[in-house]
């Protein structure tokens, strides 16, 4: 699954548009589903805040 985001970090944490839609969607996927964030260089940062009760990481971040 390709997951959009405003920003990603190198561990797969992401910031979306603040509505929580994709976090809820990712939570419903089967555990073996691979998730990928596509990002330009300026969207990748060293570290982002993360709430393990609400936020979901992507498995891979690919620089576009």
C-alpha positions in Angstrom: 0.0 0.0 0.0 1.4 3.4 -0.9 0.7 5.8 1.9 0.8 9.6 1.4 2.3 12.0 4.0 3.5 15.5 4.5 6.7 14.3 6.2 8.4 11.0 7.0 11.4 10.1 9.1 14.0 7.3 8.5 12.2 4.9 10.9 8.9 5.1 9.0 7.0 7.5 11.2 4.9 9.9 9.2 2.9 13.1 9.5 -0.3 13.2 7.4 -2.8 16.0 7.1 -4.1 15.6 10.6 -7.4 13.8 10.1 -6.1 10.3 11.0 -7.7 8.6 8.0 -4.6 6.7 6.9 -3.6 5.7 10.5 -7.1 4.1 10.9 -6.8 2.5 7.4 -3.3 1.1 8.2 -4.5 -0.4 11.5 -7.1 -2.5 9.6 -4.6 -4.1 7.2 -3.3 -7.6 7.6 0.1 -7.6 9.4 1.9 -8.9 6.3 0.8 -6.0 4.1 3.7 -3.9 3.0 3.3 -0.2 3.4 5.4 2.4 1.5 5.7 6.1 1.9 6.8 8.1 -1.2 8.7 11.3 -0.4 10.8 14.0 -1.9 14.1 14.8 -0.1 12.7 17.8 1.7 9.9 15.7 3.2 12.3 13.3 5.0 13.4 14.4 8.5 15.5 12.8 11.2 12.8 12.2 13.7 9.0 12.8 14.1 6.7 12.6 17.2 4.9 9.3 17.5 1.9 8.2 19.5 1.9 4.3 19.4 -1.8 4.3 20.4 -2.9 6.3 17.3 0.0 6.5 14.8 1.1 3.8 12.4 4.5 3.6 10.7 5.2 2.6 7.1 7.5 -0.2 6.4 9.6 1.6 3.8 10.2 5.2 2.7 11.2 5.7 -0.9 12.8 9.0 -2.0 11.1 10.2 -5.2 
